Amino acid sequence: MDCKPMKILIIEDDIDDCNSFKQCAKNRDDIEIVAITDSDLEGLKYTKAKRPDGIILDLELNNSSTGSIDSLEFLNNLKQLHLNYEPIVIVTTHINSKRTYDILHRNGVDLILYKDNPKYSSEHVLNNFISLRKTNVNTRTTSIEEILENEEEKISKLINSELEAVGVTAKLKGRGYIHDAIYYLLQNEKSDINVIQYLTKIYKKSGTTITNGIQNAVIHAWRVMPMEDIEKHYTARINYETGIPTPMEFIYYYVNKIKKLI
């Protein structure tokens, strides 16, 4: 077993979080914090100079050199350093989304820790670094994916079941937008990111394209499904002039409905 303290670089813009990590590290002999920065650009410089064993990366990094609201660009630039080793990367975030997590894992993130989880703490983050250092990389990746799948499968199936019941079928282009919007809002109530903005970032399409896709899926369902079936599953009041809910009315109805079911 490696007895040397694990060298950790922290890229985080929350001062309280940074202080908490420093305090935790003072009380243990298996962790050494080699640098703390709130900038992805500085983070790359520290990675090259300090050669940390692990990196804590805040996903919503306000001081990102790219001006982006996230730190995905850091992961891309980290690969360009061509290090002769792979530091363990743990992302901390207020966002809870399988699609976002999948993107992060594809970009080399070892573990994602949800900041709003009751079990989240600085100590918990540091403990995970020690555990990951002791674990085989392939075994570690499989275990993480299985955990994510188990956590999200129930909610995803419930969303799909509710959408199928009112005729928003999987063949409709807007179905994926609606599913991901509902899931995102269920898991990220405190996020400042507008749900349409989130979808445009994930799908790489304009807000108009996504909104139209959602509306067309709803219109299709209202045209082909018997009204008694729709009224059985969709009980919200609808504007009598249009007879069809708006995209946001439809999405938020199911956000509130599924909250009560899970």
C-alpha positions as CSV (number, residue, x, y, z in Angstrom):
1,M,0.0,0.0,0.0
2,D,1.2,3.5,-0.8
3,C,2.1,5.3,2.5
4,K,2.8,8.6,0.9
5,P,0.2,11.3,1.3
6,M,-2.0,11.7,-1.7
7,K,-1.4,15.1,-3.4
8,I,-4.6,16.9,-4.2
9,L,-5.3,19.9,-6.3
10,I,-8.5,21.8,-5.6
11,I,-10.3,23.8,-8.4
12,E,-13.2,25.4,-6.6
13,D,-14.7,28.9,-6.4
14,D,-16.7,28.5,-3.2
15,I,-14.5,29.9,-0.4
16,D,-16.4,27.9,2.3
17,D,-15.8,24.7,0.5
18,C,-12.1,25.5,0.0
19,N,-11.7,26.2,3.7
20,S,-13.5,23.0,4.6
21,F,-11.1,20.9,2.4
22,K,-8.1,22.6,4.0
23,Q,-9.4,22.0,7.5
24,C,-10.1,18.3,6.8
25,A,-6.7,17.8,5.3
26,K,-5.0,19.2,8.4
27,N,-6.5,16.4,10.5
28,R,-5.3,13.5,8.4
29,D,-1.9,12.3,7.2
30,D,-3.0,10.6,4.0
31,I,-3.9,13.8,2.1
32,E,-1.8,16.7,1.1
33,I,-3.4,19.7,-0.6
34,V,-0.8,21.1,-3.0
35,A,-2.7,24.0,-4.4
36,I,-6.2,25.7,-4.5
37,T,-7.5,27.8,-7.3
38,D,-10.8,29.1,-8.6
39,S,-9.6,29.2,-12.2
40,D,-9.5,26.3,-14.7
41,L,-6.5,28.0,-16.4
42,E,-4.6,28.2,-13.1
43,G,-5.6,24.6,-12.5
44,L,-3.9,23.4,-15.6
45,K,-0.7,25.3,-14.6
46,Y,-0.8,23.7,-11.1
47,T,-1.4,20.3,-12.6
48,K,1.7,20.6,-14.7
49,A,3.9,22.0,-12.0
50,K,2.7,20.1,-8.9
51,R,1.7,16.8,-10.6
52,P,-1.2,16.1,-8.2
53,D,-2.4,12.5,-7.7
54,G,-6.0,13.7,-7.6
55,I,-8.0,16.8,-8.7
56,I,-11.2,18.1,-7.2
57,L,-13.0,19.9,-10.0
58,D,-16.1,22.1,-9.3
59,L,-18.4,21.7,-12.4
60,E,-20.0,25.1,-12.1
61,L,-16.8,27.2,-12.1
62,N,-17.6,30.9,-12.4
63,N,-14.0,31.9,-13.0
64,S,-13.5,29.5,-15.9
65,S,-11.1,31.1,-18.4
66,T,-13.4,30.2,-21.2
67,G,-16.3,32.2,-19.6
68,S,-18.4,29.0,-19.5
69,I,-20.6,28.1,-16.6
70,D,-19.0,24.7,-16.4
71,S,-15.5,23.2,-16.3
72,L,-15.7,20.7,-19.2
73,E,-13.1,22.7,-21.1
74,F,-10.6,22.0,-18.3
75,L,-11.0,18.2,-18.9
76,N,-10.3,18.7,-22.6
77,N,-7.2,20.8,-21.9
78,L,-6.0,18.3,-19.3
79,K,-5.6,15.7,-22.0
80,Q,-3.5,18.2,-24.0
81,L,-0.9,18.3,-21.2
82,H,0.2,14.8,-22.2
83,L,1.1,13.8,-18.7
84,N,2.8,10.5,-18.2
85,Y,0.2,9.5,-15.6
86,E,-3.5,10.0,-15.1
87,P,-4.6,11.9,-12.0
88,I,-7.8,10.8,-10.4
89,V,-10.5,13.4,-11.1
90,I,-13.5,13.9,-8.9
91,V,-16.1,16.4,-10.0
92,T,-18.3,18.1,-7.4
93,T,-21.6,19.7,-8.6
94,H,-25.1,20.8,-7.8
95,I,-26.3,19.3,-11.1
96,N,-27.7,15.8,-11.0
97,S,-28.2,14.5,-14.6
98,K,-27.2,11.2,-16.2
99,R,-26.6,12.8,-19.5
100,T,-24.2,15.3,-18.0
101,Y,-22.5,12.6,-15.9
102,D,-22.1,10.4,-19.1
103,I,-20.4,13.3,-20.8
104,L,-18.1,13.9,-17.8
105,H,-17.1,10.2,-17.7
106,R,-16.4,10.1,-21.4
107,N,-14.0,13.0,-20.7
108,G,-12.0,11.2,-18.1
109,V,-13.8,11.9,-14.8
110,D,-13.5,9.1,-12.3
111,L,-16.3,10.1,-9.9
112,I,-19.0,12.6,-9.6
113,L,-20.3,13.7,-6.2
114,Y,-23.6,15.6,-5.9
115,K,-23.2,18.5,-3.5
116,D,-26.8,18.5,-2.4
117,N,-26.7,14.9,-1.3
118,P,-27.1,14.7,2.5
119,K,-24.0,12.5,2.7
120,Y,-21.8,15.0,0.9
121,S,-18.9,16.6,2.8
122,S,-15.3,17.5,2.3
123,E,-14.3,14.5,4.3
124,H,-16.4,12.2,2.1
125,V,-14.7,13.7,-1.0
126,L,-11.2,13.1,0.4
127,N,-12.1,9.6,1.5
128,N,-13.2,8.7,-2.0
129,F,-9.7,9.7,-3.3
130,I,-8.1,7.3,-1.0
131,S,-10.5,4.5,-2.0
132,L,-10.0,5.2,-5.7
133,R,-6.2,5.1,-5.3
134,K,-6.5,1.6,-3.9
135,T,-8.9,0.3,-6.5
136,N,-8.3,-1.1,-9.9
137,V,-9.3,1.4,-12.6
138,N,-11.5,-0.9,-14.6
139,T,-13.3,-2.2,-11.5
140,R,-13.8,1.4,-10.3
141,T,-15.4,2.6,-13.6
142,T,-17.8,-0.3,-13.7
143,S,-18.9,0.2,-10.2
144,I,-19.6,3.9,-10.7
145,E,-21.7,3.3,-13.8
146,E,-23.7,0.7,-12.0
147,I,-24.4,3.0,-9.1
148,L,-25.5,5.8,-11.5
149,E,-27.8,3.5,-13.4
150,N,-29.5,2.2,-10.2
151,E,-30.1,5.7,-8.9
152,E,-31.7,7.0,-12.1
153,E,-33.5,4.0,-13.6
154,K,-36.6,4.2,-11.4
155,I,-37.2,7.9,-12.1
156,S,-36.5,7.5,-15.9
157,K,-38.9,4.6,-16.2
158,L,-41.6,6.5,-14.4
159,I,-41.2,9.5,-16.7
160,N,-41.4,7.3,-19.8
161,S,-44.4,5.5,-18.5
162,E,-46.3,8.8,-17.8
163,L,-45.4,10.1,-21.3
164,E,-46.5,6.9,-23.0
165,A,-49.8,7.1,-21.2
166,V,-50.7,10.4,-22.9
167,G,-49.4,9.4,-26.3
168,V,-45.9,11.1,-26.2
169,T,-44.2,8.0,-27.6
170,A,-40.6,7.3,-28.1
171,K,-40.8,7.8,-31.9
172,L,-41.5,11.5,-31.4
173,K,-38.4,13.8,-31.7
174,G,-39.6,15.9,-28.8
175,R,-39.9,12.9,-26.4
176,G,-36.2,13.0,-25.5
177,Y,-36.3,16.7,-24.8
178,I,-39.4,16.3,-22.6
179,H,-37.9,13.3,-20.7
180,D,-34.6,15.1,-20.0
181,A,-36.3,18.4,-19.1
182,I,-38.5,16.6,-16.5
183,Y,-35.6,14.7,-15.1
184,Y,-33.3,17.7,-14.9
185,L,-35.9,19.8,-13.0
186,L,-36.6,16.9,-10.6
187,Q,-32.9,16.6,-9.7
188,N,-31.9,20.3,-9.9
189,E,-34.5,22.4,-8.3
190,K,-31.9,24.9,-7.0
191,S,-30.0,25.3,-10.3
192,D,-29.9,28.7,-11.8
193,I,-29.7,27.2,-15.3
194,N,-32.9,27.5,-17.3
195,V,-34.1,24.1,-18.5
196,I,-34.2,25.1,-22.1
197,Q,-30.6,26.4,-21.8
198,Y,-29.6,23.1,-20.3
199,L,-31.2,21.2,-23.2
200,T,-29.5,23.4,-25.8
201,K,-26.2,22.7,-24.2
202,I,-26.8,18.9,-24.1
203,Y,-28.4,18.5,-27.6
204,K,-26.4,21.2,-29.4
205,K,-29.6,22.7,-30.9
206,S,-31.2,26.1,-30.6
207,G,-33.8,26.9,-27.9
208,T,-36.4,27.4,-30.7
209,T,-35.7,24.0,-32.2
210,I,-36.1,22.3,-28.8
211,T,-39.2,24.2,-27.8
212,N,-40.8,23.5,-31.1
213,G,-39.9,19.8,-30.7
214,I,-41.6,19.6,-27.3
215,Q,-44.7,21.5,-28.6
216,N,-45.0,19.3,-31.6
217,A,-44.9,16.2,-29.5
218,V,-47.6,17.5,-27.2
219,I,-49.8,18.5,-30.2
220,H,-49.3,15.1,-31.8
221,A,-50.4,13.4,-28.6
222,W,-53.5,15.6,-28.3
223,R,-54.5,14.8,-31.9
224,V,-54.1,11.0,-31.8
225,M,-55.1,10.1,-28.3
226,P,-58.7,9.8,-27.1
227,M,-59.5,12.8,-25.0
228,E,-60.8,10.6,-22.1
229,D,-57.4,8.9,-21.9
230,I,-55.6,12.2,-21.9
231,E,-57.9,13.6,-19.2
232,K,-57.4,10.5,-17.1
233,H,-53.6,11.0,-16.9
234,Y,-53.2,14.8,-17.5
235,T,-55.5,16.5,-15.0
236,A,-54.2,20.1,-15.1
237,R,-56.4,22.8,-16.4
238,I,-55.8,23.8,-20.0
239,N,-56.4,27.2,-21.7
240,Y,-59.8,26.7,-23.4
241,E,-58.7,28.8,-26.4
242,T,-55.8,26.6,-27.3
243,G,-57.0,23.3,-25.8
244,I,-53.3,22.2,-25.5
245,P,-50.8,22.9,-22.8
246,T,-47.7,24.9,-23.6
247,P,-44.3,23.1,-23.4
248,M,-43.5,24.5,-20.0
249,E,-47.0,23.8,-18.6
250,F,-46.7,20.2,-19.8
251,I,-43.2,19.7,-18.4
252,Y,-43.9,21.3,-15.0
253,Y,-47.1,19.3,-14.6
254,Y,-45.1,16.1,-14.8
255,V,-42.3,17.4,-12.6
256,N,-44.9,18.0,-9.9
257,K,-46.8,14.8,-10.5
258,I,-43.7,12.6,-10.5
259,K,-42.4,14.3,-7.3
260,K,-45.5,12.8,-5.6
261,L,-44.9,9.4,-7.0
262,I,-41.3,8.9,-6.1
